[in-house]
Amino acid sequence: MAVHIFRREATYYWRRRTPRALAIFTGRQHVFLSLRTTSRVMARRLAAQLDAILEDAAMLAENTDLHLSRSQLRQCLALSWSGI
């Protein structure tokens, strides 16, 4: 399993290429979020959960006529992340 985290200074970040179904709506090739942690173990857990959320959103977008704006996608990931 690929881990999509990297560390900038002391904080870990998550970055993923936006799935094609979502990239059409957002106009962005990557999704980038701060994980707000300095722990590598916690960052890996959060990244795995965000990966699953992003994949679910991509499958939903592929199977429906879903039109998400950048802010709606960011809000969806942020709300999901805050509930983790």
mmCIF file of the N, C-alpha and C atoms, coordinates in Angstrom:
data_MODEL
# 
_entry.id   MODEL 
# 
loop_
_atom_site.group_PDB 
_atom_site.id 
_atom_site.type_symbol 
_atom_site.label_atom_id 
_atom_site.label_alt_id 
_atom_site.label_comp_id 
_atom_site.label_asym_id 
_atom_site.label_entity_id 
_atom_site.label_seq_id 
_atom_site.pdbx_PDB_ins_code 
_atom_site.Cartn_x 
_atom_site.Cartn_y 
_atom_site.Cartn_z 
_atom_site.occupancy 
_atom_site.B_iso_or_equiv 
_atom_site.pdbx_formal_charge 
_atom_site.auth_seq_id 
_atom_site.auth_comp_id 
_atom_site.auth_asym_id 
_atom_site.auth_atom_id 
_atom_site.pdbx_PDB_model_num 
ATOM 1   N N  . MET A 1 1  ? 0.845   -1.172 0.000   1.00 0.00 ? 1  MET A N  1 
ATOM 2   C CA . MET A 1 1  ? 0.000   0.000  0.000   1.00 0.00 ? 1  MET A CA 1 
ATOM 3   C C  . MET A 1 1  ? 0.895   1.241  0.000   1.00 0.00 ? 1  MET A C  1 
ATOM 4   N N  . ALA A 1 2  ? 0.610   2.150  -0.885  1.00 0.00 ? 2  ALA A N  1 
ATOM 5   C CA . ALA A 1 2  ? 1.371   3.386  -0.971  1.00 0.00 ? 2  ALA A CA 1 
ATOM 6   C C  . ALA A 1 2  ? 0.933   4.346  0.130   1.00 0.00 ? 2  ALA A C  1 
ATOM 7   N N  . VAL A 1 3  ? 1.892   5.031  0.683   1.00 0.00 ? 3  VAL A N  1 
ATOM 8   C CA . VAL A 1 3  ? 1.595   6.031  1.701   1.00 0.00 ? 3  VAL A CA 1 
ATOM 9   C C  . VAL A 1 3  ? 1.858   7.390  1.075   1.00 0.00 ? 3  VAL A C  1 
ATOM 10  N N  . HIS A 1 4  ? 0.893   8.252  1.145   1.00 0.00 ? 4  HIS A N  1 
ATOM 11  C CA . HIS A 1 4  ? 0.965   9.540  0.467   1.00 0.00 ? 4  HIS A CA 1 
ATOM 12  C C  . HIS A 1 4  ? 1.203   10.671 1.456   1.00 0.00 ? 4  HIS A C  1 
ATOM 13  N N  . ILE A 1 5  ? 2.216   10.500 2.297   1.00 0.00 ? 5  ILE A N  1 
ATOM 14  C CA . ILE A 1 5  ? 2.520   11.533 3.276   1.00 0.00 ? 5  ILE A CA 1 
ATOM 15  C C  . ILE A 1 5  ? 3.946   12.024 3.061   1.00 0.00 ? 5  ILE A C  1 
ATOM 16  N N  . PHE A 1 6  ? 4.168   13.243 3.477   1.00 0.00 ? 6  PHE A N  1 
ATOM 17  C CA . PHE A 1 6  ? 5.519   13.767 3.515   1.00 0.00 ? 6  PHE A CA 1 
ATOM 18  C C  . PHE A 1 6  ? 5.596   14.780 4.646   1.00 0.00 ? 6  PHE A C  1 
ATOM 19  N N  . ARG A 1 7  ? 6.796   15.062 5.042   1.00 0.00 ? 7  ARG A N  1 
ATOM 20  C CA . ARG A 1 7  ? 7.007   15.928 6.193   1.00 0.00 ? 7  ARG A CA 1 
ATOM 21  C C  . ARG A 1 7  ? 7.626   17.243 5.738   1.00 0.00 ? 7  ARG A C  1 
ATOM 22  N N  . ARG A 1 8  ? 7.042   18.309 6.198   1.00 0.00 ? 8  ARG A N  1 
ATOM 23  C CA . ARG A 1 8  ? 7.575   19.646 5.954   1.00 0.00 ? 8  ARG A CA 1 
ATOM 24  C C  . ARG A 1 8  ? 7.800   20.256 7.317   1.00 0.00 ? 8  ARG A C  1 
ATOM 25  N N  . GLU A 1 9  ? 9.073   20.549 7.604   1.00 0.00 ? 9  GLU A N  1 
ATOM 26  C CA . GLU A 1 9  ? 9.489   20.950 8.939   1.00 0.00 ? 9  GLU A CA 1 
ATOM 27  C C  . GLU A 1 9  ? 9.054   19.846 9.898   1.00 0.00 ? 9  GLU A C  1 
ATOM 28  N N  . ALA A 1 10 ? 8.180   20.101 10.853  1.00 0.00 ? 10 ALA A N  1 
ATOM 29  C CA . ALA A 1 10 ? 7.807   19.065 11.819  1.00 0.00 ? 10 ALA A CA 1 
ATOM 30  C C  . ALA A 1 10 ? 6.440   18.456 11.545  1.00 0.00 ? 10 ALA A C  1 
ATOM 31  N N  . THR A 1 11 ? 5.692   19.011 10.606  1.00 0.00 ? 11 THR A N  1 
ATOM 32  C CA . THR A 1 11 ? 4.314   18.595 10.371  1.00 0.00 ? 11 THR A CA 1 
ATOM 33  C C  . THR A 1 11 ? 4.211   17.697 9.141   1.00 0.00 ? 11 THR A C  1 
ATOM 34  N N  . TYR A 1 12 ? 3.350   16.696 9.235   1.00 0.00 ? 12 TYR A N  1 
ATOM 35  C CA . TYR A 1 12 ? 3.108   15.802 8.110   1.00 0.00 ? 12 TYR A CA 1 
ATOM 36  C C  . TYR A 1 12 ? 1.959   16.321 7.255   1.00 0.00 ? 12 TYR A C  1 
ATOM 37  N N  . TYR A 1 13 ? 2.067   16.076 5.959   1.00 0.00 ? 13 TYR A N  1 
ATOM 38  C CA . TYR A 1 13 ? 1.061   16.469 4.983   1.00 0.00 ? 13 TYR A CA 1 
ATOM 39  C C  . TYR A 1 13 ? 0.676   15.263 4.149   1.00 0.00 ? 13 TYR A C  1 
ATOM 40  N N  . TRP A 1 14 ? -0.509  15.317 3.583   1.00 0.00 ? 14 TRP A N  1 
ATOM 41  C CA . TRP A 1 14 ? -1.035  14.260 2.711   1.00 0.00 ? 14 TRP A CA 1 
ATOM 42  C C  . TRP A 1 14 ? -1.252  14.855 1.335   1.00 0.00 ? 14 TRP A C  1 
ATOM 43  N N  . ARG A 1 15 ? -0.778  14.155 0.318   1.00 0.00 ? 15 ARG A N  1 
ATOM 44  C CA . ARG A 1 15 ? -0.954  14.617 -1.048  1.00 0.00 ? 15 ARG A CA 1 
ATOM 45  C C  . ARG A 1 15 ? -1.267  13.415 -1.929  1.00 0.00 ? 15 ARG A C  1 
ATOM 46  N N  . ARG A 1 16 ? -2.282  13.583 -2.743  1.00 0.00 ? 16 ARG A N  1 
ATOM 47  C CA . ARG A 1 16 ? -2.678  12.524 -3.675  1.00 0.00 ? 16 ARG A CA 1 
ATOM 48  C C  . ARG A 1 16 ? -3.021  13.129 -5.014  1.00 0.00 ? 16 ARG A C  1 
ATOM 49  N N  . ARG A 1 17 ? -2.751  12.379 -6.047  1.00 0.00 ? 17 ARG A N  1 
ATOM 50  C CA . ARG A 1 17 ? -3.231  12.781 -7.365  1.00 0.00 ? 17 ARG A CA 1 
ATOM 51  C C  . ARG A 1 17 ? -4.745  12.651 -7.335  1.00 0.00 ? 17 ARG A C  1 
ATOM 52  N N  . THR A 1 18 ? -5.423  13.659 -7.845  1.00 0.00 ? 18 THR A N  1 
ATOM 53  C CA . THR A 1 18 ? -6.876  13.641 -7.861  1.00 0.00 ? 18 THR A CA 1 
ATOM 54  C C  . THR A 1 18 ? -7.353  12.623 -8.889  1.00 0.00 ? 18 THR A C  1 
ATOM 55  N N  . PRO A 1 19 ? -8.219  11.687 -8.500  1.00 0.00 ? 19 PRO A N  1 
ATOM 56  C CA . PRO A 1 19 ? -8.769  10.744 -9.481  1.00 0.00 ? 19 PRO A CA 1 
ATOM 57  C C  . PRO A 1 19 ? -9.431  11.500 -10.631 1.00 0.00 ? 19 PRO A C  1 
ATOM 58  N N  . ARG A 1 20 ? -9.324  10.947 -11.816 1.00 0.00 ? 20 ARG A N  1 
ATOM 59  C CA . ARG A 1 20 ? -9.800  11.625 -13.024 1.00 0.00 ? 20 ARG A CA 1 
ATOM 60  C C  . ARG A 1 20 ? -11.244 12.107 -12.906 1.00 0.00 ? 20 ARG A C  1 
ATOM 61  N N  . ALA A 1 21 ? -12.106 11.294 -12.328 1.00 0.00 ? 21 ALA A N  1 
ATOM 62  C CA . ALA A 1 21 ? -13.522 11.673 -12.207 1.00 0.00 ? 21 ALA A CA 1 
ATOM 63  C C  . ALA A 1 21 ? -13.692 12.944 -11.379 1.00 0.00 ? 21 ALA A C  1 
ATOM 64  N N  . LEU A 1 22 ? -12.836 13.145 -10.386 1.00 0.00 ? 22 LEU A N  1 
ATOM 65  C CA . LEU A 1 22 ? -12.919 14.347 -9.567  1.00 0.00 ? 22 LEU A CA 1 
ATOM 66  C C  . LEU A 1 22 ? -12.108 15.501 -10.152 1.00 0.00 ? 22 LEU A C  1 
ATOM 67  N N  . ALA A 1 23 ? -11.019 15.185 -10.825 1.00 0.00 ? 23 ALA A N  1 
ATOM 68  C CA . ALA A 1 23 ? -10.173 16.236 -11.410 1.00 0.00 ? 23 ALA A CA 1 
ATOM 69  C C  . ALA A 1 23 ? -10.939 17.042 -12.446 1.00 0.00 ? 23 ALA A C  1 
ATOM 70  N N  . ILE A 1 24 ? -11.858 16.404 -13.135 1.00 0.00 ? 24 ILE A N  1 
ATOM 71  C CA . ILE A 1 24 ? -12.688 17.104 -14.130 1.00 0.00 ? 24 ILE A CA 1 
ATOM 72  C C  . ILE A 1 24 ? -13.482 18.209 -13.452 1.00 0.00 ? 24 ILE A C  1 
ATOM 73  N N  . PHE A 1 25 ? -13.996 17.937 -12.255 1.00 0.00 ? 25 PHE A N  1 
ATOM 74  C CA . PHE A 1 25 ? -14.827 18.904 -11.551 1.00 0.00 ? 25 PHE A CA 1 
ATOM 75  C C  . PHE A 1 25 ? -14.009 19.955 -10.809 1.00 0.00 ? 25 PHE A C  1 
ATOM 76  N N  . THR A 1 26 ? -12.864 19.550 -10.270 1.00 0.00 ? 26 THR A N  1 
ATOM 77  C CA . THR A 1 26 ? -12.090 20.469 -9.448  1.00 0.00 ? 26 THR A CA 1 
ATOM 78  C C  . THR A 1 26 ? -11.076 21.283 -10.238 1.00 0.00 ? 26 THR A C  1 
ATOM 79  N N  . GLY A 1 27 ? -10.647 20.763 -11.381 1.00 0.00 ? 27 GLY A N  1 
ATOM 80  C CA . GLY A 1 27 ? -9.629  21.450 -12.163 1.00 0.00 ? 27 GLY A CA 1 
ATOM 81  C C  . GLY A 1 27 ? -8.246  21.369 -11.531 1.00 0.00 ? 27 GLY A C  1 
ATOM 82  N N  . ARG A 1 28 ? -8.062  20.483 -10.570 1.00 0.00 ? 28 ARG A N  1 
ATOM 83  C CA . ARG A 1 28 ? -6.777  20.329 -9.886  1.00 0.00 ? 28 ARG A CA 1 
ATOM 84  C C  . ARG A 1 28 ? -6.266  18.919 -10.070 1.00 0.00 ? 28 ARG A C  1 
ATOM 85  N N  . GLN A 1 29 ? -4.975  18.789 -10.233 1.00 0.00 ? 29 GLN A N  1 
ATOM 86  C CA . GLN A 1 29 ? -4.385  17.470 -10.411 1.00 0.00 ? 29 GLN A CA 1 
ATOM 87  C C  . GLN A 1 29 ? -4.037  16.780 -9.101  1.00 0.00 ? 29 GLN A C  1 
ATOM 88  N N  . HIS A 1 30 ? -3.935  17.564 -8.009  1.00 0.00 ? 30 HIS A N  1 
ATOM 89  C CA . HIS A 1 30 ? -3.580  16.986 -6.713  1.00 0.00 ? 30 HIS A CA 1 
ATOM 90  C C  . HIS A 1 30 ? -4.454  17.553 -5.604  1.00 0.00 ? 30 HIS A C  1 
ATOM 91  N N  . VAL A 1 31 ? -4.646  16.727 -4.583  1.00 0.00 ? 31 VAL A N  1 
ATOM 92  C CA . VAL A 1 31 ? -5.315  17.143 -3.349  1.00 0.00 ? 31 VAL A CA 1 
ATOM 93  C C  . VAL A 1 31 ? -4.217  17.179 -2.292  1.00 0.00 ? 31 VAL A C  1 
ATOM 94  N N  . PHE A 1 32 ? -4.176  18.240 -1.501  1.00 0.00 ? 32 PHE A N  1 
ATOM 95  C CA . PHE A 1 32 ? -3.100  18.470 -0.551  1.00 0.00 ? 32 PHE A CA 1 
ATOM 96  C C  . PHE A 1 32 ? -3.692  18.967 0.767   1.00 0.00 ? 32 PHE A C  1 
ATOM 97  N N  . LEU A 1 33 ? -3.398  18.283 1.879   1.00 0.00 ? 33 LEU A N  1 
ATOM 98  C CA . LEU A 1 33 ? -3.910  18.681 3.195   1.00 0.00 ? 33 LEU A CA 1 
ATOM 99  C C  . LEU A 1 33 ? -2.838  18.511 4.263   1.00 0.00 ? 33 LEU A C  1 
ATOM 100 N N  . SER A 1 34 ? -2.853  19.403 5.239   1.00 0.00 ? 34 SER A N  1 
ATOM 101 C CA . SER A 1 34 ? -2.015  19.229 6.415   1.00 0.00 ? 34 SER A CA 1 
ATOM 102 C C  . SER A 1 34 ? -2.696  18.204 7.315   1.00 0.00 ? 34 SER A C  1 
ATOM 103 N N  . LEU A 1 35 ? -1.924  17.273 7.836   1.00 0.00 ? 35 LEU A N  1 
ATOM 104 C CA . LEU A 1 35 ? -2.474  16.285 8.766   1.00 0.00 ? 35 LEU A CA 1 
ATOM 105 C C  . LEU A 1 35 ? -2.404  16.777 10.200  1.00 0.00 ? 35 LEU A C  1 
ATOM 106 N N  . ARG A 1 36 ? -1.763  17.910 10.407  1.00 0.00 ? 36 ARG A N  1 
ATOM 107 C CA . ARG A 1 36 ? -1.672  18.549 11.728  1.00 0.00 ? 36 ARG A CA 1 
ATOM 108 C C  . ARG A 1 36 ? -1.138  17.615 12.806  1.00 0.00 ? 36 ARG A C  1 
ATOM 109 N N  . THR A 1 37 ? -0.129  16.847 12.441  1.00 0.00 ? 37 THR A N  1 
ATOM 110 C CA . THR A 1 37 ? 0.501   15.967 13.413  1.00 0.00 ? 37 THR A CA 1 
ATOM 111 C C  . THR A 1 37 ? 2.000   15.907 13.139  1.00 0.00 ? 37 THR A C  1 
ATOM 112 N N  . THR A 1 38 ? 2.755   15.636 14.192  1.00 0.00 ? 38 THR A N  1 
ATOM 113 C CA . THR A 1 38 ? 4.192   15.446 14.053  1.00 0.00 ? 38 THR A CA 1 
ATOM 114 C C  . THR A 1 38 ? 4.556   13.971 14.201  1.00 0.00 ? 38 THR A C  1 
ATOM 115 N N  . SER A 1 39 ? 3.560   13.150 14.440  1.00 0.00 ? 39 SER A N  1 
ATOM 116 C CA . SER A 1 39 ? 3.765   11.714 14.624  1.00 0.00 ? 39 SER A CA 1 
ATOM 117 C C  . SER A 1 39 ? 3.623   10.974 13.291  1.00 0.00 ? 39 SER A C  1 
ATOM 118 N N  . ARG A 1 40 ? 4.657   10.233 12.923  1.00 0.00 ? 40 ARG A N  1 
ATOM 119 C CA . ARG A 1 40 ? 4.609   9.466  11.670  1.00 0.00 ? 40 ARG A CA 1 
ATOM 120 C C  . ARG A 1 40 ? 3.536   8.384  11.724  1.00 0.00 ? 40 ARG A C  1 
ATOM 121 N N  . VAL A 1 41 ? 3.388   7.743  12.857  1.00 0.00 ? 41 VAL A N  1 
ATOM 122 C CA . VAL A 1 41 ? 2.381   6.680  13.005  1.00 0.00 ? 41 VAL A CA 1 
ATOM 123 C C  . VAL A 1 41 ? 0.979   7.251  12.801  1.00 0.00 ? 41 VAL A C  1 
ATOM 124 N N  . MET A 1 42 ? 0.701   8.375  13.434  1.00 0.00 ? 42 MET A N  1 
ATOM 125 C CA . MET A 1 42 ? -0.614  9.002  13.293  1.00 0.00 ? 42 MET A CA 1 
ATOM 126 C C  . MET A 1 42 ? -0.825  9.490  11.858  1.00 0.00 ? 42 MET A C  1 
ATOM 127 N N  . ALA A 1 43 ? 0.221   10.029 11.257  1.00 0.00 ? 43 ALA A N  1 
ATOM 128 C CA . ALA A 1 43 ? 0.124   10.517 9.879   1.00 0.00 ? 43 ALA A CA 1 
ATOM 129 C C  . ALA A 1 43 ? -0.219  9.368  8.920   1.00 0.00 ? 43 ALA A C  1 
ATOM 130 N N  . ARG A 1 44 ? 0.381   8.205  9.125   1.00 0.00 ? 44 ARG A N  1 
ATOM 131 C CA . ARG A 1 44 ? 0.077   7.048  8.269   1.00 0.00 ? 44 ARG A CA 1 
ATOM 132 C C  . ARG A 1 44 ? -1.375  6.611  8.436   1.00 0.00 ? 44 ARG A C  1 
ATOM 133 N N  . ARG A 1 45 ? -1.874  6.627  9.659   1.00 0.00 ? 45 ARG A N  1 
ATOM 134 C CA . ARG A 1 45 ? -3.275  6.249  9.903   1.00 0.00 ? 45 ARG A CA 1 
ATOM 135 C C  . ARG A 1 45 ? -4.230  7.237  9.237   1.00 0.00 ? 45 ARG A C  1 
ATOM 136 N N  . LEU A 1 46 ? -3.966  8.513  9.437   1.00 0.00 ? 46 LEU A N  1 
ATOM 137 C CA . LEU A 1 46 ? -4.823  9.536  8.830   1.00 0.00 ? 46 LEU A CA 1 
ATOM 138 C C  . LEU A 1 46 ? -4.779  9.467  7.309   1.00 0.00 ? 46 LEU A C  1 
ATOM 139 N N  . ALA A 1 47 ? -3.593  9.245  6.754   1.00 0.00 ? 47 ALA A N  1 
ATOM 140 C CA . ALA A 1 47 ? -3.445  9.158  5.298   1.00 0.00 ? 47 ALA A CA 1 
ATOM 141 C C  . ALA A 1 47 ? -4.241  7.975  4.744   1.00 0.00 ? 47 ALA A C  1 
ATOM 142 N N  . ALA A 1 48 ? -4.204  6.850  5.423   1.00 0.00 ? 48 ALA A N  1 
ATOM 143 C CA . ALA A 1 48 ? -4.964  5.682  4.966   1.00 0.00 ? 48 ALA A CA 1 
ATOM 144 C C  . ALA A 1 48 ? -6.462  5.980  4.958   1.00 0.00 ? 48 ALA A C  1 
ATOM 145 N N  . GLN A 1 49 ? -6.932  6.682  5.976   1.00 0.00 ? 49 GLN A N  1 
ATOM 146 C CA . GLN A 1 49 ? -8.348  7.020  6.034   1.00 0.00 ? 49 GLN A CA 1 
ATOM 147 C C  . GLN A 1 49 ? -8.721  8.031  4.951   1.00 0.00 ? 49 GLN A C  1 
ATOM 148 N N  . LEU A 1 50 ? -7.862  9.008  4.719   1.00 0.00 ? 50 LEU A N  1 
ATOM 149 C CA . LEU A 1 50 ? -8.130  9.987  3.666   1.00 0.00 ? 50 LEU A CA 1 
ATOM 150 C C  . LEU A 1 50 ? -8.081  9.350  2.280   1.00 0.00 ? 50 LEU A C  1 
ATOM 151 N N  . ASP A 1 51 ? -7.172  8.390  2.098   1.00 0.00 ? 51 ASP A N  1 
ATOM 152 C CA . ASP A 1 51 ? -7.121  7.654  0.826   1.00 0.00 ? 51 ASP A CA 1 
ATOM 153 C C  . ASP A 1 51 ? -8.459  6.972  0.558   1.00 0.00 ? 51 ASP A C  1 
ATOM 154 N N  . ALA A 1 52 ? -9.008  6.330  1.586   1.00 0.00 ? 52 ALA A N  1 
ATOM 155 C CA . ALA A 1 52 ? -10.285 5.628  1.430   1.00 0.00 ? 52 ALA A CA 1 
ATOM 156 C C  . ALA A 1 52 ? -11.419 6.610  1.123   1.00 0.00 ? 52 ALA A C  1 
ATOM 157 N N  . ILE A 1 53 ? -11.426 7.741  1.797   1.00 0.00 ? 53 ILE A N  1 
ATOM 158 C CA . ILE A 1 53 ? -12.461 8.752  1.561   1.00 0.00 ? 53 ILE A CA 1 
ATOM 159 C C  . ILE A 1 53 ? -12.383 9.278  0.140   1.00 0.00 ? 53 ILE A C  1 
ATOM 160 N N  . LEU A 1 54 ? -11.155 9.556  -0.322  1.00 0.00 ? 54 LEU A N  1 
ATOM 161 C CA . LEU A 1 54 ? -10.981 10.071 -1.679  1.00 0.00 ? 54 LEU A CA 1 
ATOM 162 C C  . LEU A 1 54 ? -11.408 9.035  -2.718  1.00 0.00 ? 54 LEU A C  1 
ATOM 163 N N  . GLU A 1 55 ? -11.085 7.783  -2.489  1.00 0.00 ? 55 GLU A N  1 
ATOM 164 C CA . GLU A 1 55 ? -11.505 6.722  -3.418  1.00 0.00 ? 55 GLU A CA 1 
ATOM 165 C C  . GLU A 1 55 ? -13.022 6.576  -3.448  1.00 0.00 ? 55 GLU A C  1 
ATOM 166 N N  . ASP A 1 56 ? -13.660 6.675  -2.295  1.00 0.00 ? 56 ASP A N  1 
ATOM 167 C CA . ASP A 1 56 ? -15.126 6.619  -2.247  1.00 0.00 ? 56 ASP A CA 1 
ATOM 168 C C  . ASP A 1 56 ? -15.744 7.774  -3.032  1.00 0.00 ? 56 ASP A C  1 
ATOM 169 N N  . ALA A 1 57 ? -15.192 8.967  -2.854  1.00 0.00 ? 57 ALA A N  1 
ATOM 170 C CA . ALA A 1 57 ? -15.701 10.139 -3.583  1.00 0.00 ? 57 ALA A CA 1 
ATOM 171 C C  . ALA A 1 57 ? -15.495 9.967  -5.086  1.00 0.00 ? 57 ALA A C  1 
ATOM 172 N N  . ALA A 1 58 ? -14.365 9.385  -5.482  1.00 0.00 ? 58 ALA A N  1 
ATOM 173 C CA . ALA A 1 58 ? -14.096 9.163  -6.908  1.00 0.00 ? 58 ALA A CA 1 
ATOM 174 C C  . ALA A 1 58 ? -15.077 8.151  -7.497  1.00 0.00 ? 58 ALA A C  1 
ATOM 175 N N  . MET A 1 59 ? -15.362 7.085  -6.762  1.00 0.00 ? 59 MET A N  1 
ATOM 176 C CA . MET A 1 59 ? -16.317 6.089  -7.256  1.00 0.00 ? 59 MET A CA 1 
ATOM 177 C C  . MET A 1 59 ? -17.708 6.690  -7.364  1.00 0.00 ? 59 MET A C  1 
ATOM 178 N N  . LEU A 1 60 ? -18.082 7.502  -6.403  1.00 0.00 ? 60 LEU A N  1 
ATOM 179 C CA . LEU A 1 60 ? -19.372 8.173  -6.447  1.00 0.00 ? 60 LEU A CA 1 
ATOM 180 C C  . LEU A 1 60 ? -19.450 9.098  -7.661  1.00 0.00 ? 60 LEU A C  1 
ATOM 181 N N  . ALA A 1 61 ? -18.383 9.838  -7.909  1.00 0.00 ? 61 ALA A N  1 
ATOM 182 C CA . ALA A 1 61 ? -18.349 10.772 -9.045  1.00 0.00 ? 61 ALA A CA 1 
ATOM 183 C C  . ALA A 1 61 ? -18.423 10.032 -10.375 1.00 0.00 ? 61 ALA A C  1 
ATOM 184 N N  . GLU A 1 62 ? -17.802 8.856  -10.458 1.00 0.00 ? 62 GLU A N  1 
ATOM 185 C CA . GLU A 1 62 ? -17.829 8.072  -11.694 1.00 0.00 ? 62 GLU A CA 1 
ATOM 186 C C  . GLU A 1 62 ? -19.213 7.509  -11.975 1.00 0.00 ? 62 GLU A C  1 
ATOM 187 N N  . ASN A 1 63 ? -19.939 7.176  -10.918 1.00 0.00 ? 63 ASN A N  1 
ATOM 188 C CA . ASN A 1 63 ? -21.220 6.490  -11.082 1.00 0.00 ? 63 ASN A CA 1 
ATOM 189 C C  . ASN A 1 63 ? -22.427 7.413  -11.093 1.00 0.00 ? 63 ASN A C  1 
ATOM 190 N N  . THR A 1 64 ? -22.220 8.691  -10.855 1.00 0.00 ? 64 THR A N  1 
ATOM 191 C CA . THR A 1 64 ? -23.331 9.632  -10.843 1.00 0.00 ? 64 THR A CA 1 
ATOM 192 C C  . THR A 1 64 ? -22.945 10.881 -11.622 1.00 0.00 ? 64 THR A C  1 
ATOM 193 N N  . ASP A 1 65 ? -23.914 11.716 -11.836 1.00 0.00 ? 65 ASP A N  1 
ATOM 194 C CA . ASP A 1 65 ? -23.662 12.987 -12.498 1.00 0.00 ? 65 ASP A CA 1 
ATOM 195 C C  . ASP A 1 65 ? -23.386 14.027 -11.414 1.00 0.00 ? 65 ASP A C  1 
ATOM 196 N N  . LEU A 1 66 ? -22.280 13.829 -10.705 1.00 0.00 ? 66 LEU A N  1 
ATOM 197 C CA . LEU A 1 66 ? -21.921 14.651 -9.559  1.00 0.00 ? 66 LEU A CA 1 
ATOM 198 C C  . LEU A 1 66 ? -21.090 15.846 -10.017 1.00 0.00 ? 66 LEU A C  1 
ATOM 199 N N  . HIS A 1 67 ? -21.447 17.005 -9.554  1.00 0.00 ? 67 HIS A N  1 
ATOM 200 C CA . HIS A 1 67 ? -20.694 18.219 -9.879  1.00 0.00 ? 67 HIS A CA 1 
ATOM 201 C C  . HIS A 1 67 ? -20.235 18.860 -8.581  1.00 0.00 ? 67 HIS A C  1 
ATOM 202 N N  . LEU A 1 68 ? -18.962 18.654 -8.251  1.00 0.00 ? 68 LEU A N  1 
ATOM 203 C CA . LEU A 1 68 ? -18.388 19.220 -7.035  1.00 0.00 ? 68 LEU A CA 1 
ATOM 204 C C  . LEU A 1 68 ? -17.449 20.358 -7.396  1.00 0.00 ? 68 LEU A C  1 
ATOM 205 N N  . SER A 1 69 ? -17.513 21.412 -6.629  1.00 0.00 ? 69 SER A N  1 
ATOM 206 C CA . SER A 1 69 ? -16.547 22.492 -6.796  1.00 0.00 ? 69 SER A CA 1 
ATOM 207 C C  . SER A 1 69 ? -15.315 22.164 -5.962  1.00 0.00 ? 69 SER A C  1 
ATOM 208 N N  . ARG A 1 70 ? -14.260 22.911 -6.163  1.00 0.00 ? 70 ARG A N  1 
ATOM 209 C CA . ARG A 1 70 ? -13.055 22.709 -5.361  1.00 0.00 ? 70 ARG A CA 1 
ATOM 210 C C  . ARG A 1 70 ? -13.369 22.868 -3.881  1.00 0.00 ? 70 ARG A C  1 
ATOM 211 N N  . SER A 1 71 ? -14.118 23.898 -3.555  1.00 0.00 ? 71 SER A N  1 
ATOM 212 C CA . SER A 1 71 ? -14.413 24.142 -2.142  1.00 0.00 ? 71 SER A CA 1 
ATOM 213 C C  . SER A 1 71 ? -15.278 23.029 -1.549  1.00 0.00 ? 71 SER A C  1 
ATOM 214 N N  . GLN A 1 72 ? -16.191 22.466 -2.338  1.00 0.00 ? 72 GLN A N  1 
ATOM 215 C CA . GLN A 1 72 ? -17.018 21.374 -1.834  1.00 0.00 ? 72 GLN A CA 1 
ATOM 216 C C  . GLN A 1 72 ? -16.178 20.120 -1.586  1.00 0.00 ? 72 GLN A C  1 
ATOM 217 N N  . LEU A 1 73 ? -15.248 19.820 -2.489  1.00 0.00 ? 73 LEU A N  1 
ATOM 218 C CA . LEU A 1 73 ? -14.377 18.668 -2.292  1.00 0.00 ? 73 LEU A CA 1 
ATOM 219 C C  . LEU A 1 73 ? -13.486 18.886 -1.077  1.00 0.00 ? 73 LEU A C  1 
ATOM 220 N N  . ARG A 1 74 ? -12.906 20.070 -0.967  1.00 0.00 ? 74 ARG A N  1 
ATOM 221 C CA . ARG A 1 74 ? -12.055 20.383 0.189   1.00 0.00 ? 74 ARG A CA 1 
ATOM 222 C C  . ARG A 1 74 ? -12.854 20.262 1.484   1.00 0.00 ? 74 ARG A C  1 
ATOM 223 N N  . GLN A 1 75 ? -14.074 20.775 1.481   1.00 0.00 ? 75 GLN A N  1 
ATOM 224 C CA . GLN A 1 75 ? -14.918 20.702 2.676   1.00 0.00 ? 75 GLN A CA 1 
ATOM 225 C C  . GLN A 1 75 ? -15.246 19.245 3.003   1.00 0.00 ? 75 GLN A C  1 
ATOM 226 N N  . CYS A 1 76 ? -15.535 18.447 2.011   1.00 0.00 ? 76 CYS A N  1 
ATOM 227 C CA . CYS A 1 76 ? -15.834 17.030 2.221   1.00 0.00 ? 76 CYS A CA 1 
ATOM 228 C C  . CYS A 1 76 ? -14.644 16.328 2.882   1.00 0.00 ? 76 CYS A C  1 
ATOM 229 N N  . LEU A 1 77 ? -13.446 16.552 2.358   1.00 0.00 ? 77 LEU A N  1 
ATOM 230 C CA . LEU A 1 77 ? -12.261 15.920 2.937   1.00 0.00 ? 77 LEU A CA 1 
ATOM 231 C C  . LEU A 1 77 ? -11.965 16.485 4.312   1.00 0.00 ? 77 LEU A C  1 
ATOM 232 N N  . ALA A 1 78 ? -12.121 17.773 4.495   1.00 0.00 ? 78 ALA A N  1 
ATOM 233 C CA . ALA A 1 78 ? -11.845 18.393 5.795   1.00 0.00 ? 78 ALA A CA 1 
ATOM 234 C C  . ALA A 1 78 ? -12.834 17.895 6.848   1.00 0.00 ? 78 ALA A C  1 
ATOM 235 N N  . LEU A 1 79 ? -14.102 17.803 6.493   1.00 0.00 ? 79 LEU A N  1 
ATOM 236 C CA . LEU A 1 79 ? -15.098 17.311 7.453   1.00 0.00 ? 79 LEU A CA 1 
ATOM 237 C C  . LEU A 1 79 ? -14.837 15.861 7.799   1.00 0.00 ? 79 LEU A C  1 
ATOM 238 N N  . SER A 1 80 ? -14.469 15.068 6.812   1.00 0.00 ? 80 SER A N  1 
ATOM 239 C CA . SER A 1 80 ? -14.173 13.664 7.061   1.00 0.00 ? 80 SER A CA 1 
ATOM 240 C C  . SER A 1 80 ? -12.933 13.537 7.920   1.00 0.00 ? 80 SER A C  1 
ATOM 241 N N  . TRP A 1 81 ? -11.928 14.378 7.627   1.00 0.00 ? 81 TRP A N  1 
ATOM 242 C CA . TRP A 1 81 ? -10.680 14.327 8.386   1.00 0.00 ? 81 TRP A CA 1 
ATOM 243 C C  . TRP A 1 81 ? -10.923 14.748 9.832   1.00 0.00 ? 81 TRP A C  1 
ATOM 244 N N  . SER A 1 82 ? -11.729 15.759 10.047  1.00 0.00 ? 82 SER A N  1 
ATOM 245 C CA . SER A 1 82 ? -11.960 16.248 11.417  1.00 0.00 ? 82 SER A CA 1 
ATOM 246 C C  . SER A 1 82 ? -12.726 15.232 12.255  1.00 0.00 ? 82 SER A C  1 
ATOM 247 N N  . GLY A 1 83 ? -13.443 14.342 11.597  1.00 0.00 ? 83 GLY A N  1 
ATOM 248 C CA . GLY A 1 83 ? -14.195 13.339 12.327  1.00 0.00 ? 83 GLY A CA 1 
ATOM 249 C C  . GLY A 1 83 ? -13.408 12.084 12.612  1.00 0.00 ? 83 GLY A C  1 
ATOM 250 N N  . ILE A 1 84 ? -12.181 12.042 12.154  1.00 0.00 ? 84 ILE A N  1 
ATOM 251 C CA . ILE A 1 84 ? -11.336 10.845 12.339  1.00 0.00 ? 84 ILE A CA 1 
ATOM 252 C C  . ILE A 1 84 ? -10.805 10.802 13.746  1.00 0.00 ? 84 ILE A C  1 
# 
